[in-house]
């Protein structure tokens, strides 16, 4: 069976490898050029394709006529998308006789849309998952082919959760691809009324609102800490990135106010307070005594 693949990120790598293991022929892969402004902490699909001698293209606009014709010339029986960042239009989705399928990083229909691994942590969820579903014109709305649930630990970051999702996605594909290659493709219609949709996130979305509870701020911090841009606030003219902090729910303190209690830095929130453990300021990472010294110089001030 011939599969044209749209892939990026580590999910793209494992998707291509699993297709090869299952016996799919891959005549063409679409991927992305890396954004020079993004922290590229994940593997390269184009490098993997070079290693496996698979043709790989990196178009900025894959839905244009010329690329659609290139896909038709590849004669795919099926299309797969593994963390590819562009929406594919019906002109592409309708080419293969067996349809097109996307691997999504949530337990659909919950958390349709962009950045699901970050959003589930921001929202304080305790469970998420991975889903292989049919692609339709509406994002993350087609029939479900296969799913696996993933537990979210209280101290999971987006990175640690993503690694869990990778393992589950690999297991999911190992189970379902042998069925798909013999055209046994189970499909369960998705009930969008039971789900949710979230949009993309930008670095500026990481600004902390200190009127929120310490739990909500903690969730934001772990959702966007390394390798993501980080949650931040301003101390005077300094932009301070809170790479890690823990909540103390039983200590009331004015939102944003910096105080010391027995050599521990406390920052007030709308409910409880936050204990910073690692920050970034003026290009430096501060922990322990250096962190304490920084905040001692600003004791009594308010983080904005």
PLY file of the C-alpha trace (Angstrom):
ply
format ascii 1.0
element vertex 304
property float x
property float y
property float z
element edge 303
property int vertex1
property int vertex2
end_header
0.00 0.00 0.00
1.31 3.44 -0.99
1.17 6.24 1.61
2.02 9.89 1.09
3.01 11.29 4.48
2.85 14.79 5.96
5.13 14.82 8.99
7.08 16.97 11.42
8.47 16.75 14.95
9.18 13.52 16.85
5.69 12.24 16.10
6.58 12.51 12.43
9.69 10.43 12.97
7.92 7.63 14.78
5.03 7.70 12.31
7.33 7.20 9.32
9.26 4.45 11.09
6.06 2.62 12.03
4.75 2.85 8.46
7.97 1.31 7.17
7.79 -1.47 9.78
4.21 -2.24 8.77
5.18 -2.59 5.10
3.83 0.65 3.65
5.55 2.09 0.59
6.24 5.82 1.04
6.80 7.55 -2.32
6.73 11.10 -0.90
6.94 12.96 2.42
5.96 16.56 3.07
7.61 18.33 6.02
8.56 21.85 7.16
11.64 23.99 7.21
12.57 24.69 10.82
11.64 28.14 12.08
14.90 29.92 13.08
12.98 31.68 15.85
11.82 28.42 17.43
13.71 26.29 19.93
14.20 23.11 17.84
14.46 20.41 20.50
12.99 17.62 18.36
14.27 15.43 15.53
14.33 16.18 11.81
11.92 14.45 9.44
13.91 15.58 6.42
17.07 14.02 7.89
15.25 10.74 8.50
13.92 10.74 4.94
17.43 11.30 3.62
18.62 8.35 5.72
15.79 6.13 4.40
16.09 7.40 0.78
12.50 8.73 0.80
11.79 11.85 -1.30
10.99 14.75 1.06
9.74 18.23 0.15
9.34 21.31 2.37
6.73 23.58 0.77
5.36 26.65 2.50
1.94 26.19 0.87
1.21 22.48 0.27
-2.36 23.12 -0.91
-1.22 24.87 -4.09
-2.00 23.30 -7.44
1.54 22.18 -8.23
1.88 20.22 -4.99
-1.55 18.68 -5.43
-0.44 17.40 -8.81
2.78 16.07 -7.29
0.71 14.08 -4.79
-1.47 12.68 -7.57
1.65 11.55 -9.45
2.73 9.65 -6.29
-0.52 7.61 -6.57
-1.18 7.21 -2.85
-3.74 4.70 -1.61
-3.79 6.58 1.69
-2.45 9.77 3.31
-1.12 10.13 6.86
-0.40 13.31 8.79
1.86 13.13 11.84
2.14 16.53 13.53
2.22 18.39 10.23
1.38 22.04 10.91
-0.66 23.02 7.85
-4.33 22.21 7.36
-4.81 20.05 4.27
-7.65 21.01 1.95
-10.19 18.61 0.40
-8.31 18.79 -2.91
-5.57 16.78 -1.16
-7.69 14.76 1.27
-9.84 13.39 -1.55
-6.94 12.04 -3.64
-6.35 8.64 -1.97
-9.05 5.99 -2.30
-8.73 4.95 1.37
-8.80 8.47 2.76
-6.47 10.59 4.87
-5.68 10.15 8.59
-4.13 12.37 11.24
-2.40 11.58 14.53
-3.54 14.08 17.15
-2.05 14.58 20.62
-5.23 14.46 22.70
-8.05 12.07 23.47
-10.50 13.43 20.92
-12.96 15.06 20.78
-11.41 16.83 23.79
-8.74 19.42 22.98
-9.18 19.62 19.24
-7.00 22.25 17.60
-3.51 23.49 18.33
-1.04 22.86 21.17
-3.07 20.18 23.00
-0.13 19.05 25.15
0.24 22.57 26.55
-3.47 23.22 26.94
-4.26 20.06 28.91
-1.66 21.01 31.51
-2.78 24.65 31.64
-6.32 23.44 32.29
-5.18 21.09 35.04
-6.31 17.87 33.34
-5.32 14.54 34.82
-5.72 12.53 31.63
-5.28 13.01 27.90
-4.28 10.70 25.05
-3.48 10.21 21.38
-5.96 9.69 18.57
-5.71 8.54 14.97
-8.67 9.97 13.11
-9.93 10.53 9.59
-9.15 13.95 8.19
-12.00 16.14 6.95
-12.23 19.82 6.04
-12.97 20.76 9.67
-9.93 20.44 11.99
-9.71 17.29 14.15
-13.33 16.38 13.44
-13.26 13.18 11.36
-14.14 9.68 12.49
-11.90 8.09 15.14
-9.85 5.07 14.03
-7.92 4.35 17.24
-7.16 5.98 20.61
-5.05 5.49 23.71
-5.35 7.29 27.04
-2.38 8.81 28.87
-2.27 9.79 32.54
-0.98 13.25 33.45
1.09 13.46 36.64
0.88 16.51 38.87
4.52 17.35 38.14
4.40 16.65 34.40
5.68 19.40 32.15
4.70 19.70 28.49
7.97 17.96 27.60
7.54 15.01 29.97
3.91 14.61 28.89
4.91 14.76 25.22
7.34 11.88 25.82
4.48 9.86 27.31
2.34 10.67 24.28
5.12 9.54 21.95
5.23 6.13 23.63
1.45 5.77 23.40
1.40 6.93 19.78
4.07 4.41 18.87
2.07 1.62 20.53
-1.15 2.79 18.87
0.42 2.76 15.40
2.04 -0.62 15.99
-1.42 -2.03 16.73
-3.54 -0.33 14.08
-1.29 -0.11 11.00
-1.32 -3.89 10.30
-5.12 -3.57 10.07
-5.03 -0.48 7.90
-2.63 -2.03 5.39
-5.19 -4.78 4.69
-7.91 -2.09 4.41
-9.50 -2.93 7.75
-10.06 0.62 9.00
-12.51 0.96 11.92
-14.27 4.32 12.07
-16.31 5.75 14.94
-17.98 9.10 14.23
-16.74 11.90 16.47
-19.31 13.68 18.63
-18.00 17.24 18.68
-20.61 18.30 21.23
-18.71 16.24 23.82
-15.35 17.86 23.09
-13.49 21.16 23.12
-11.37 23.25 20.77
-8.31 25.40 21.56
-6.25 27.64 19.32
-2.51 28.15 18.96
-0.32 29.78 21.58
2.25 32.55 21.27
5.13 33.38 23.64
3.26 36.42 24.95
0.45 34.11 26.10
2.84 33.01 28.85
2.48 36.23 30.82
1.33 35.40 34.35
-1.83 36.94 35.74
-1.06 37.07 39.47
-4.75 37.41 40.34
-5.19 33.76 39.32
-4.79 31.01 41.91
-1.40 29.55 42.73
-2.57 26.23 41.22
-3.52 27.89 37.93
-0.19 29.71 37.73
1.69 26.51 38.58
-0.12 24.76 35.73
0.83 27.54 33.32
4.48 27.39 34.40
4.80 23.63 33.88
2.91 23.86 30.58
5.36 26.32 29.03
8.66 25.68 30.83
11.73 24.33 28.96
11.88 23.79 26.01
8.96 26.18 25.51
9.29 29.98 25.94
8.30 30.05 29.62
5.81 31.86 31.86
6.87 35.38 32.82
6.22 38.54 34.75
7.98 41.88 35.25
9.92 42.96 38.33
10.61 46.64 37.73
12.21 46.76 34.27
13.28 43.10 34.40
11.39 40.44 32.51
11.53 37.39 34.79
10.83 33.95 33.34
9.54 31.52 35.93
11.01 28.23 34.70
9.85 26.39 37.81
7.87 27.21 40.93
5.58 25.36 43.31
2.30 26.48 44.87
1.72 27.02 48.57
-2.05 27.11 48.85
-2.25 27.81 52.58
-0.39 31.13 52.62
-2.48 34.20 51.72
-0.58 37.08 50.16
-1.43 40.06 47.95
-1.19 39.06 44.24
2.32 39.63 42.90
3.80 40.80 46.24
7.33 39.49 46.96
8.16 38.59 50.56
10.58 36.31 52.44
9.54 33.78 55.04
12.35 31.84 56.73
14.69 32.33 53.73
11.97 31.19 51.33
10.80 33.51 48.54
7.01 33.83 48.37
5.03 35.61 45.66
1.35 36.26 46.26
-1.44 35.12 43.95
-5.21 35.39 43.89
-5.35 32.36 46.15
-2.28 31.13 48.01
1.21 31.99 46.89
4.02 30.74 44.67
7.52 29.61 45.67
9.91 30.23 42.73
12.69 27.64 42.35
14.24 28.54 38.98
14.01 31.82 37.08
15.57 33.43 34.05
16.47 37.11 34.16
18.83 39.21 32.03
20.04 36.12 30.19
20.92 34.23 33.39
19.35 31.20 35.05
19.04 31.73 38.81
18.44 29.06 41.47
18.99 28.63 45.20
21.12 31.42 46.74
21.34 33.42 43.51
17.55 33.34 43.18
17.15 34.39 46.81
19.60 37.26 46.36
17.73 38.52 43.31
14.39 38.59 45.07
15.90 39.97 48.29
16.85 43.03 46.29
13.18 43.37 45.33
11.49 42.36 48.59
8.20 44.21 49.06
7.84 44.97 45.36
5.04 43.57 43.19
5.56 41.35 40.16
3.50 42.68 37.27
0 1
1 2
2 3
3 4
4 5
5 6
6 7
7 8
8 9
9 10
10 11
11 12
12 13
13 14
14 15
15 16
16 17
17 18
18 19
19 20
20 21
21 22
22 23
23 24
24 25
25 26
26 27
27 28
28 29
29 30
30 31
31 32
32 33
33 34
34 35
35 36
36 37
37 38
38 39
39 40
40 41
41 42
42 43
43 44
44 45
45 46
46 47
47 48
48 49
49 50
50 51
51 52
52 53
53 54
54 55
55 56
56 57
57 58
58 59
59 60
60 61
61 62
62 63
63 64
64 65
65 66
66 67
67 68
68 69
69 70
70 71
71 72
72 73
73 74
74 75
75 76
76 77
77 78
78 79
79 80
80 81
81 82
82 83
83 84
84 85
85 86
86 87
87 88
88 89
89 90
90 91
91 92
92 93
93 94
94 95
95 96
96 97
97 98
98 99
99 100
100 101
101 102
102 103
103 104
104 105
105 106
106 107
107 108
108 109
109 110
110 111
111 112
112 113
113 114
114 115
115 116
116 117
117 118
118 119
119 120
120 121
121 122
122 123
123 124
124 125
125 126
126 127
127 128
128 129
129 130
130 131
131 132
132 133
133 134
134 135
135 136
136 137
137 138
138 139
139 140
140 141
141 142
142 143
143 144
144 145
145 146
146 147
147 148
148 149
149 150
150 151
151 152
152 153
153 154
154 155
155 156
156 157
157 158
158 159
159 160
160 161
161 162
162 163
163 164
164 165
165 166
166 167
167 168
168 169
169 170
170 171
171 172
172 173
173 174
174 175
175 176
176 177
177 178
178 179
179 180
180 181
181 182
182 183
183 184
184 185
185 186
186 187
187 188
188 189
189 190
190 191
191 192
192 193
193 194
194 195
195 196
196 197
197 198
198 199
199 200
200 201
201 202
202 203
203 204
204 205
205 206
206 207
207 208
208 209
209 210
210 211
211 212
212 213
213 214
214 215
215 216
216 217
217 218
218 219
219 220
220 221
221 222
222 223
223 224
224 225
225 226
226 227
227 228
228 229
229 230
230 231
231 232
232 233
233 234
234 235
235 236
236 237
237 238
238 239
239 240
240 241
241 242
242 243
243 244
244 245
245 246
246 247
247 248
248 249
249 250
250 251
251 252
252 253
253 254
254 255
255 256
256 257
257 258
258 259
259 260
260 261
261 262
262 263
263 264
264 265
265 266
266 267
267 268
268 269
269 270
270 271
271 272
272 273
273 274
274 275
275 276
276 277
277 278
278 279
279 280
280 281
281 282
282 283
283 284
284 285
285 286
286 287
287 288
288 289
289 290
290 291
291 292
292 293
293 294
294 295
295 296
296 297
297 298
298 299
299 300
300 301
301 302
302 303
